[in-house]
Amino acid sequence: MQGYNKYYAPEHDDDKRTLNQLAGKKHPLGARGRKYKEGIIVVRFELPFDIYCGGCERRFAEGTRYNAQKSKSGDYLSVPIWGFRLKCSHCGNSFVIQTDPQNAGYTVSEGAKQAAQPPSALPEVEPEPTDPITKLERDVKRQTKLDRDKRELETLYKDNSRKWDDTLERSQALRSHFRKEKRELQRKEEEMKKLQDKHSLSLPLLEPTDEDESASSKVEFQNTVIQQAKSKLDRKKSENIFTNRTLVHSQSPIQSLVHDSKEGFDSISFKRRKVSKQPSRNIPLVDYSSDD
């Protein structure tokens, strides 16, 4: 515990007690060092790889953090091997992960199982050739590639220096470009909001693509009457005009009444009686053809 910018009690004496002792701490780490005499301290530890818990068989991903009890479990030559005892957050099972100085990694010693890891993405190191001619060819290729990369870097550096010779001009150009993009984005947002308000939509609308335009151009919106007329016209065109069939035309109510009056009043009353299904009445016949 550092004593800078801290309050010192009047009874404090640097020669007799430290600030930690004055605060009542037995160890500078506080509660994390309560097992310091046993060689154990509590540290924050991240899983170096995916593991399966031995108790609940759950999988814990790499980078999961735990409060681990760190202790020395051995030595490899002159390098100490540290063990980290962790506790599963689901079943309470404890497992130990140790450092592996020989392979520069970690190993699971008890209570858990390491999950299968994907193959390393690092390039494989080519073995050192034993033939001097092969070694000379490899060195020549490396030097050629190094010279080519150096020339490309110098070209890029010069081009960048030339473009940014006048920093004020380049800054103004960039800011002008950003302003145009900002105005275009604001315009699109306003159009989308108007469309949402028009159709009462709450979901955000995506920008139209070429596929959307081609699909919408194939859709035809027509009136129902026009569609019926077109279907009727197509049906008429498909009929044979040389067949002896009597075409039945639909008549209006006035035309049907005139047609019935020509046939006679009896026929009219008969048809009315047939339609209405009412009993007939004795209606006197009047000759409308005479002049009297």
C-alpha positions as CSV (number, residue, x, y, z in Angstrom):
1,M,0.0,0.0,0.0
2,Q,1.5,3.3,-1.1
3,G,1.6,6.1,1.4
4,Y,1.5,9.0,-1.1
5,N,-1.3,11.5,-0.6
6,K,-2.7,9.5,2.3
7,Y,-3.8,10.5,5.8
8,Y,-1.3,9.8,8.5
9,A,-2.6,9.4,12.0
10,P,-0.7,11.2,14.8
11,E,0.4,7.9,16.3
12,H,1.9,6.7,13.1
13,D,5.6,6.0,13.2
14,D,7.5,4.8,10.1
15,D,10.1,3.1,12.1
16,K,7.7,0.9,14.1
17,R,4.6,0.3,11.9
18,T,3.8,0.4,8.2
19,L,0.6,1.9,6.7
20,N,-0.8,-1.6,6.2
21,Q,-0.2,-2.5,9.8
22,L,-1.8,0.8,10.8
23,A,-4.9,-0.1,8.7
24,G,-5.1,-3.5,10.4
25,K,-4.0,-5.5,7.3
26,K,-2.0,-8.7,7.9
27,H,-0.8,-8.7,4.3
28,P,-0.6,-6.0,1.6
29,L,-3.0,-7.9,-0.6
30,G,-5.6,-7.9,2.2
31,A,-8.1,-10.8,1.9
32,R,-6.4,-12.2,-1.1
33,G,-3.3,-12.9,1.0
34,R,-5.0,-14.6,3.9
35,K,-3.3,-17.9,3.0
36,Y,0.0,-16.4,2.4
37,K,1.7,-18.5,5.1
38,E,0.6,-21.6,3.2
39,G,2.1,-20.3,0.0
40,I,-1.3,-19.5,-1.6
41,I,-2.5,-16.1,-2.9
42,V,-5.7,-15.3,-4.8
43,V,-5.2,-13.8,-8.2
44,R,-7.3,-13.1,-11.3
45,F,-6.8,-15.8,-13.9
46,E,-8.1,-16.3,-17.4
47,L,-8.5,-19.7,-19.1
48,P,-5.8,-20.1,-21.7
49,F,-7.9,-22.5,-23.7
50,D,-11.4,-24.1,-23.8
51,I,-12.0,-26.7,-21.1
52,Y,-14.8,-29.2,-20.0
53,C,-15.6,-29.3,-16.3
54,G,-15.2,-32.7,-14.7
55,G,-18.2,-32.2,-12.5
56,C,-21.0,-30.8,-14.8
57,E,-19.2,-31.4,-18.1
58,R,-20.0,-27.8,-19.2
59,R,-17.7,-26.2,-21.7
60,F,-16.0,-22.9,-20.7
61,A,-14.5,-20.7,-23.4
62,E,-11.0,-19.4,-23.5
63,G,-10.7,-16.1,-21.7
64,T,-13.2,-16.9,-18.9
65,R,-12.0,-15.2,-15.7
66,Y,-11.8,-16.8,-12.3
67,N,-10.5,-15.9,-8.8
68,A,-7.8,-18.6,-8.6
69,Q,-5.6,-19.8,-5.8
70,K,-2.0,-19.5,-7.0
71,S,0.6,-21.8,-5.5
72,K,3.9,-23.3,-6.5
73,S,3.6,-27.0,-7.5
74,G,7.1,-27.8,-8.7
75,D,10.1,-26.8,-10.8
76,Y,11.3,-27.4,-14.3
77,L,15.1,-26.9,-14.1
78,S,15.3,-23.5,-12.5
79,V,11.8,-22.3,-13.6
80,P,9.0,-22.7,-11.0
81,I,5.8,-24.4,-12.1
82,W,2.7,-22.5,-10.8
83,G,-0.7,-24.1,-10.2
84,F,-4.0,-22.3,-10.4
85,R,-6.9,-23.8,-8.5
86,L,-10.3,-22.7,-9.9
87,K,-13.9,-23.4,-9.0
88,C,-16.7,-24.1,-11.4
89,S,-19.4,-21.5,-11.3
90,H,-22.2,-24.0,-11.9
91,C,-21.4,-27.2,-9.9
92,G,-18.6,-26.0,-7.5
93,N,-16.1,-28.6,-8.8
94,S,-12.5,-27.4,-8.4
95,F,-9.9,-28.0,-11.1
96,V,-6.2,-27.1,-11.4
97,I,-4.4,-25.6,-14.4
98,Q,-0.6,-25.6,-14.3
99,T,2.0,-23.8,-16.2
100,D,4.2,-25.8,-18.6
101,P,7.6,-24.1,-19.0
102,Q,9.0,-26.9,-21.1
103,N,6.4,-26.3,-23.9
104,A,5.7,-22.6,-23.0
105,G,2.1,-23.3,-22.3
106,Y,-0.5,-24.6,-19.8
107,T,-1.8,-28.0,-18.9
108,V,-4.8,-29.3,-17.0
109,S,-3.6,-31.4,-14.1
110,E,-6.9,-32.4,-12.4
111,G,-10.7,-31.8,-12.3
112,A,-11.2,-30.9,-15.9
113,K,-10.4,-31.8,-19.5
114,Q,-8.9,-29.6,-22.2
115,A,-11.2,-29.2,-25.3
116,A,-9.9,-29.8,-28.8
117,Q,-8.3,-26.7,-30.2
118,P,-8.3,-25.7,-33.9
119,P,-5.0,-26.0,-35.7
120,S,-2.6,-23.1,-35.3
121,A,-2.8,-20.4,-38.0
122,L,0.9,-19.6,-37.7
123,P,3.0,-20.5,-40.7
124,E,5.2,-23.6,-40.5
125,V,8.9,-22.9,-40.1
126,E,10.9,-24.3,-42.9
127,P,13.7,-26.7,-41.8
128,E,17.2,-25.5,-42.3
129,P,18.6,-27.0,-45.5
130,T,21.8,-29.0,-45.3
131,D,22.9,-28.6,-48.9
132,P,25.0,-25.4,-49.3
133,I,23.6,-24.8,-52.8
134,T,20.0,-25.0,-51.6
135,K,20.9,-22.7,-48.7
136,L,22.5,-20.2,-51.1
137,E,19.4,-20.2,-53.3
138,R,17.1,-19.6,-50.3
139,D,19.2,-16.7,-49.1
140,V,19.2,-15.1,-52.6
141,K,15.4,-15.4,-52.8
142,R,15.0,-13.9,-49.4
143,Q,17.3,-11.0,-50.2
144,T,15.5,-10.4,-53.5
145,K,12.1,-10.3,-51.7
146,L,13.6,-8.0,-49.1
147,D,14.9,-5.5,-51.7
148,R,11.6,-5.5,-53.6
149,D,9.6,-4.9,-50.4
150,K,12.0,-2.1,-49.5
151,R,11.5,-0.4,-52.8
152,E,7.7,-0.6,-52.5
153,L,7.8,0.9,-49.0
154,E,9.9,3.8,-50.3
155,T,7.5,4.4,-53.1
156,L,4.5,4.4,-50.8
157,Y,6.3,6.7,-48.4
158,K,7.2,9.2,-51.1
159,D,3.7,9.1,-52.5
160,N,2.2,9.7,-49.1
161,S,4.6,12.6,-48.4
162,R,3.7,14.2,-51.7
163,K,0.0,14.0,-51.1
164,W,0.3,15.3,-47.5
165,D,2.8,18.0,-48.3
166,D,0.0,20.6,-47.7
167,T,-1.8,19.3,-44.7
168,L,-4.3,22.1,-44.6
169,E,-5.5,21.4,-48.2
170,R,-5.8,17.7,-47.5
171,S,-7.7,18.3,-44.3
172,Q,-10.1,20.6,-46.1
173,A,-10.6,18.0,-48.8
174,L,-11.3,15.3,-46.3
175,R,-13.7,17.4,-44.3
176,S,-15.6,18.4,-47.5
177,H,-15.9,14.8,-48.4
178,F,-17.2,13.9,-45.0
179,R,-19.8,16.7,-45.1
180,K,-21.1,15.4,-48.4
181,E,-21.5,11.9,-47.0
182,K,-23.2,13.3,-43.9
183,R,-25.7,15.3,-45.9
184,E,-26.4,12.2,-48.1
185,L,-27.0,10.1,-45.0
186,Q,-29.3,12.7,-43.5
187,R,-31.3,12.9,-46.7
188,K,-31.8,9.1,-46.8
189,E,-32.9,9.1,-43.2
190,E,-35.5,11.8,-43.8
191,E,-36.9,9.9,-46.8
192,M,-37.1,6.7,-44.8
193,K,-38.8,8.5,-42.0
194,K,-41.4,10.0,-44.4
195,L,-42.1,6.6,-45.8
196,Q,-42.4,5.1,-42.4
197,D,-44.9,7.8,-41.3
198,K,-46.9,7.4,-44.6
199,H,-47.3,3.6,-44.1
200,S,-47.2,3.6,-40.3
201,L,-44.1,1.4,-40.1
202,S,-42.0,1.0,-37.1
203,L,-39.2,-1.2,-38.6
204,P,-36.2,0.4,-40.2
205,L,-36.3,0.2,-44.0
206,L,-33.3,-1.0,-46.0
207,E,-32.0,0.7,-49.1
208,P,-33.4,-0.7,-52.4
209,T,-31.1,-2.9,-54.5
210,D,-31.0,-3.9,-58.2
211,E,-32.7,-7.2,-57.4
212,D,-35.6,-5.3,-55.7
213,E,-36.1,-3.1,-58.7
214,S,-36.1,-6.0,-61.2
215,A,-38.6,-7.9,-59.0
216,S,-40.9,-4.9,-58.6
217,S,-40.9,-4.2,-62.3
218,K,-42.4,-7.6,-63.0
219,V,-45.4,-7.0,-60.7
220,E,-48.5,-5.7,-62.5
221,F,-51.3,-4.0,-60.5
222,Q,-54.6,-3.9,-62.5
223,N,-58.3,-3.3,-61.7
224,T,-60.5,-6.3,-61.2
225,V,-62.9,-5.1,-63.9
226,I,-60.1,-4.9,-66.4
227,Q,-58.8,-8.3,-65.5
228,Q,-62.3,-9.8,-66.0
229,A,-62.7,-8.1,-69.3
230,K,-59.3,-9.4,-70.5
231,S,-60.2,-12.9,-69.4
232,K,-63.5,-12.7,-71.2
233,L,-61.9,-11.4,-74.3
234,D,-59.3,-14.2,-74.3
235,R,-62.1,-16.7,-73.9
236,K,-64.0,-15.2,-76.9
237,K,-60.9,-15.3,-79.0
238,S,-60.4,-19.0,-78.2
239,E,-64.0,-19.9,-79.2
240,N,-64.8,-21.3,-82.7
241,I,-66.8,-18.7,-84.8
242,F,-68.1,-21.4,-87.3
243,T,-70.2,-23.3,-84.7
244,N,-74.0,-22.8,-84.9
245,R,-74.6,-21.5,-81.5
246,T,-77.0,-18.8,-80.4
247,L,-75.2,-16.1,-78.5
248,V,-77.2,-15.1,-75.4
249,H,-76.8,-11.4,-74.6
250,S,-77.6,-10.1,-71.2
251,Q,-80.4,-7.6,-71.3
252,S,-81.1,-4.7,-69.1
253,P,-84.4,-4.6,-67.0
254,I,-86.0,-2.1,-69.4
255,Q,-85.2,-4.2,-72.5
256,S,-86.6,-7.3,-70.8
257,L,-89.8,-5.4,-69.9
258,V,-90.3,-4.2,-73.5
259,H,-89.7,-7.7,-74.8
260,D,-92.3,-9.1,-72.4
261,S,-94.9,-6.5,-73.4
262,K,-94.6,-7.5,-77.0
263,E,-95.3,-11.1,-76.1
264,G,-98.6,-10.2,-74.3
265,F,-99.8,-9.3,-70.9
266,D,-100.7,-12.9,-70.0
267,S,-97.1,-13.9,-70.5
268,I,-96.0,-11.1,-68.3
269,S,-98.3,-12.1,-65.5
270,F,-97.3,-15.7,-66.0
271,K,-93.6,-14.9,-65.7
272,R,-94.3,-12.7,-62.7
273,R,-96.3,-15.4,-61.1
274,K,-93.5,-17.9,-61.8
275,V,-90.8,-15.7,-60.3
276,S,-92.8,-14.6,-57.2
277,K,-94.4,-18.0,-56.7
278,Q,-97.8,-16.4,-55.8
279,P,-101.3,-17.8,-56.7
280,S,-102.8,-16.4,-59.9
281,R,-105.7,-13.9,-59.8
282,N,-108.6,-13.4,-62.3
283,I,-107.4,-10.3,-64.1
284,P,-109.7,-9.1,-66.9
285,L,-108.1,-9.0,-70.3
286,V,-108.1,-5.6,-72.1
287,D,-107.5,-5.4,-75.8
288,Y,-104.9,-2.6,-76.2
289,S,-104.8,-3.1,-79.9
290,S,-108.2,-1.5,-80.6
291,D,-108.7,2.2,-81.0
292,D,-111.7,2.4,-78.5
